[in-house]
Amino acid sequence: MKKALTEVKGVGPARAKILSKNGIDSIEKLASVSVEQLSEVPGFGLERAPGIIASAKAILAENESAGSEAKAGSGGEKPAKVTQAESGSKGKRKGKGKGKGKG
């Protein structure tokens, strides 16, 4: 599934429109431009450009790792459910009722 430019941190609808008008209409294209190229686009400067490009690259990396995990586990098998007896849990939460800084 292709994500919108607005998924990139620092890019809202207005900036996404500016990017598209300047030929950057996907996260892939945004991740591939240099800081200098992006800083020439109106509304993006040398201070903002590195963070936006880094955010676009992070989204692509996240998508790639999620895609490889999906392919690896695409055998149609569901993960086994672990019962309370198997996990050793008795259903009680540890530390319930204890606040920080008291005692």
Secondary structure, DSSP 4 states (H G I P E B T S, - for coil): -PPPGGGSTT--HHHHHHHHHTT--SHHHHHHS-HHHHHTSTT--TTTHHHHHHHHHHHHHHHHHHHHHHHHTTTSPPPPPPPHHHHT--SPPTTTTPPTT--
